[in-house]
Amino acid sequence: MKTADLMEQRAGILDRMNAANTADDNKAFDAANDELRAIDAKLDRAKKIETAERSEPGRVLTGTNDEQMSNELRTKFSLQRAILGQIAPGTVDDGFEREMQSELAKRAGKSAKGIYVPTECFEQRAVQTTSISGSILPTDFRPDQFVSALTATAALTAMGATTLSGLTGDVEIPRETGSPNVGWVAENTALPTGNATFDAMTLSPHHVGVITEISRNMLMQSSPSIEQLLRQMMARDIALEIDRAGLTGAGGASAEPLGLLNDAAIAEVPFATDLFTTTADMIAAADLANVMAGRGFLSTNGVKADAMKLRDADGHPITIAETFHNETVMFTNQAPSDLGVGTDEHGLVYGYWPDLLIGLWSQLDILANPYAESAYSKGNVLIRAMATVDFGTRRPASFAKATGVIV
């Protein structure tokens, strides 16, 4: 049973408890109290299931499934050595990084302009150093979550979007758009005819990149902390831009992939009299479309601030959980606040986020250039990093977007 349905049952039980208390009916009160405990246990289980569904790792559609190689890439591949091997060959032992280029080129289906850096390289969490012992303690990492491992502020994977890694070329995923006819028949009567209908969702490579200038002295440092700093520098901006494009990418003739808020196939729910009513309408739209449990809202911090100011008739604050009907909700600066004709509408999306697919074409293509005029005069190095990504929705009906949300 869905969490929203359980919450409705709970509200009905509370009404009965209040009525029994008013009537001083101990028997009815105790019975309702027992039901409340049972429904709370069901709610707890349902929320745990939804949390597990949102954190389910993405499934690899194509590419390598060699976990041993992936582990070696995570632990042995050094971004620092790979870059330094480009600008000063022979000064660093980059044998492993060079050896892996053929495998990474096979994943991508073409040779790199500079060097390929596997996404596994960015799946490690930051290391810690202690001033007393100088020891380095690696923390836990999730190899199945690429974007979320790059930066803590990426919103899409935090909501449970499915990551498809190791892709090569275009990826076509069939979708059922219509069910076959089903009917009751009398004896010796033919069943109704009618086949299921299908279409296909295609993920195609879209390229995003960044150029940054770093000090040659920093690259020459042997401290492992420099390696982690380089990974964070190269990953942060690209990860946030990937996240933004998943929400507001223009698609079409532009170089950007199509984001959720610009996808015409995503149903629109107009803003009603208030946030409470609007979010209820969005939940109802998902219920009518038979969207499975484990859904959640994503919106701006402006909407959060507006929700925090809501008061009831007696002046008591209305909680954010009540405003969003106890559904999962996340607020982020990645969500746009400049939508609509007046560029003053805030983004508000609701849906089953595992149905949002993030396709990753295996690795970053990094090219080091120590001869660019702006960097050369200072002895620095220009580093260009590019990634290849696309987005798609398994079922557009799994999402709804509000329009006209102004705070």
N, C-alpha and C positions, 0 to 999 in steps of 0.2 A: 504493500500500500504506500502511496506517495506521502511525503512528509506533510504537504499542505493538507491532505485529507485527514491525516492524524491530528494535525493542529486544530482543524475544525471540530473533530470529535472531542478533543480535549476541552475546547471552549464550551461545547454543549454540556459536558460533564460538570464543568465549573459552574455553569448556570444552575444546574440541578442541585449542586452542593449549596449554593447561595440560597436557593428556594427552600431547601430542607432546613437550613440553618435559621432562616426567617420563621419557618413554621415550627421550629423546635422539634423536628422529626429526626430523632437519632438513628432510627433504622435506615431511613432513606439516605441520610448523610453518610453513614458508614458504608452503605452499598456503593454510593457514588465515589467515596474515597478509595475503595478497593479498585473500582474501574479506573480511577485517575492513576493509581500506581501502575496498573497494567498498561495503560496507554503511554505513560512516561517511559516504561521499559521498551515498548515498541518504537517510540520516537528516538530513543537513544540508539537502538539498533539501526533504524532507518538512516539516521545521520551518519553513523559509522560506515554504512554501505555507500552512501553518497560520497563521503570523503574518499573512500577507497576507489570508487569509480573515477573520481576526478584526478586521482594521482596515478591511474593506470598508465604504464609506459606505452609510448608509441610503438607501433609494429613496423618492422623493416619490410618494405615491399620489394626492394631490389637492392643490389649491392652485396657487400660481404657479410656473412654471418659468423665469421671467424672470431670468436670471443677472445682467443689467445692473442691474436694479432691486435685486436682492439685494446686489450690490456697492456700490451707492449707499447702501443702508440701513446696511451695515457701516461705511462710511467717513464718511458725512455726518450720520447721525442722532445727535443728542446727547441723552442722557438728562437731563443737567443743564439744557439749554435747554428741554426739554419740560416738566420739573417747574417751572422758574422761570416759564415762560409761563403756567402754571396759577395760580400764587400771586401773580404780579405782571405781568399782561398789559401789553405795550407797553414793558417795560424790557429786553427781550432780543429778538434777531432769531431767532424760532422759526418762520419762514415755512416752511422745509422740513419741520419736524416736524408742523406743522398740515396742510400739503399732503398728507402721507403718511397722515393719519388715514382718509381715504376708502378708500384702497387696503387698509389694515390692517383696516378694518371689513368690507370685502368678503371678505377672507381668513377672518375669524372668523364671518361670517354675521350679525353684529349690531353695534350701536354700543357703544362702550366706556362704562363708568360714569365714567371719568376720561379717560385717554389710553391709546392702545395704544403699546407699545414692541415693535418687532420682535425676534424671537429673534436675528436677525443682529447686533443691537446687542451681544449678549453673546458673540458668537463670536470676538471679538478677544482676543488674549492681552494680558497686562499690558504697559504701556510702561515704559521705563527713562528716568530723567533723570540727567544728569551735572552735578555741582556746578561743573565748569569752564566748559562751554559753554552749559549750560541747554538743550541740544538734546534732542529726544525721538525715540527710535528704536523704531519698531514692530517687534515680533517676528512670527514666522510664526504663522498661525492655520489651523485646519481648519474651514471653513464647514459641513462635513457632520456634525460631531460637536457637538451642542448641549450636552448635559449635561456631557460631559467637558471642554468648554471653560470651563464655569462654575467648576469647582473640581477641583483635582487629586485630591481624595479620593473622588470619585464612582466607584463600583466597577463598575456594570453596563456602562457603555460601555467602560470599560477592559478588560472581559472580551470585548467584541465585540458587545454587544447592538445590534440594528438600530434606528436612529432614523428614524421616519416623520414628516416635518415638513410644515407647510402644510395640515393637515387641516381639513375643514369638515364639521360634523355627524357622525353616526355613520358608522363605516367598517366594512364587512362584507367579510371575506376568506374565500373558500371553501377548504375543506380536504378532501382525499380521505381517507376513513376505511376504505375497503375496495376491493380490486382486483377486476377482472372475472375470471371463471373462465377458466382456460387449461388445455387438455388435448390429448392425442394421440388421434387417431381413425383408424380404418381407412377404406378406400375406401368411398364411398357411405354413410358414417355421419355423423350430425349432430354438429357441435361442441357442447360443453356451453354452456348459457346461464347468464347471470348478469352483471349490470351492476356497474360500480364504484359505490360509495356515497360520499356527500359530506355534510358538515355545514358550518357557517360559524362563524368566529370574529368577534365584533363588538367593536370598540373604541368606547367611549362616553365622552364628556367627564366627567372628574372634576376638581374644582377644589381648588387648594391656594394658600394665601396667607400673607402676613406683613405686619405693621405695624411700622414703625420710626420713630423720632423723630430728625431731623437738624437741625443748626443752620442757621438762615437765612443766617448769615454764610458758611457753607461753600458753600451754593448760589450765593452772589453772587460767589464767587471765579472768576477767569478762567483759572486754571491748568488745563491739560488733565489734570494728575494728579488733580484733584478729580473730573473726569468718570469716570476709570477707577476711582477709589475708590467712587463711587456705584454703578457697575455691579457691582463686587465685593460691596458691601454688600447690594444688592438680590438678587443672584443666589445667593450662597453658601448661605444657609439653605434657600431654596426648592430648590436643586439637591440638597442632601443629603437633604431630606425626600422628594423625588421618588425618589431612589436607595433610601432606606429602604422606601418603599411598594412598590417593585418587588420587594423581597425578602419583606417581612412585611406588606404591606397586607391589611387584614381582609376587604375586599370585602363582598358580600352587602348587608345592610341599612345598613351603615355608609357614610359618604361616601367612604371610601378605595377605590381600585382594588384588585383582588385580586392579591396578591403570590405569587411562586413557592412559598414555603414553606407557604402556606395554600391552594394550589390542589390540590384533591382528585384532579385528573387526573394529577398528577405522581407517578410511582412512588416508593414508600418502600423503602429498603434498611436493615434493622436493623443497629445497630452490632454487629460481631462481637467477636472477642477482642482486637483491637488495630486501630490506624489502618491499618496495612499491609493487613490482610485486608479491612477494611471498604472501603477505596478500590478494592481489587481486585474486590470484589463489585459496586461501583458501575460500574466499567469494563466488567465482564462483562455487566451489565444493559444498558448502552448498546450493546455489541457485538451482543447477541442481538436488540436492537430495530433493528439496521441503521443506527444513528446514524453520520453521516459524520464524517470526521476533522476535527481542529481544535477538539477539546473541551478543557475545563478545569475545575478545581476552584475553588470560592469558599468561604471559611470565615473563622472568627474568629481574632483574634490569640491567643486562649487555646489554640486547637487548634495554632497555630504554635508557641507556647511548649512545648506537650506534645510535639510532633513533634521539636523541637530537643533534647529530653532523652533521646530513645531511644538505647539502646546495644545492641550485639550481645553475644554470650556472652563475648567477650574484653574487653568494656568499651570498645570503639571506638565512636565516634558513628556513627549511621546518618543519612545525609543526608536532607534534606526531599525532594530529588528521588527518592531510592530509595523513601521512604515513600509518595510519590504516583505511583510507577511512571513517572517522567520525563514526566508530563503537566504542562501549564501549571497553575499554582496561584497564587492571590492571596489574601492575608489582609487583612481590613479590619475596622475598628470598626463599619462599617455592617451587618455580619452579626450576627444576634442571638445572645446567650448566655443567654437566659432562657426557653428553650422547654421543653415537656414539663410533666407534672403537677407536678414539683418546681421548675419554672422554673430549672433548672440545666443544661439541655441546650444544646449549641452547634450553630448552624446549619452544615451542610456540604452543598453542592450541587455536582453534577457534570453537565456537559452541553455541548451545542453551542450556544454563547451567541448566535450570529447568529439563532437561531430565537426568541429573546426580542425582541418588538417593543415599542418605546417610541413611543407616538403623541403628538405634540405639536400643539396647535391654534394654531400660528403665533406668538403673541406674548404678552407680559405685559400685563396691564391695570393701569396705575398711576394712582392718584388721590392728589393732594396736598391736604392739609387744614391751612391755617394757623390755623384758628379753633377747633380742638379745645382744650378748657379746659386740659388738662395741658400742651400745647405752647404755647398762646397766651400764657400768663402769663410764659413764658421767651423769647418771640420765636422759638420754633422751629417746625418744620413736621412734621406727621405724614404719612408716606408709606405708602400701602397698595399692595402688589403682589400680583397673583393670576395664576396660570398654570393651564392646563387640559391634563390628561395622562391617559393610560390605558396599560395593559400587556396583552399577550397573548402566547401561545405558538403559533407556527405548527404545531408538532407536540409535544404534551405528552410523547411518548415520547423526545424529545431530551434530557430532563432526568431526573435521579434525585436524591432527597434522603435523607440519612442520618437515622435517628432514634436516640435514646438515646446521643448523643455527649456524654459527661461527662468533663471534664478536671480 
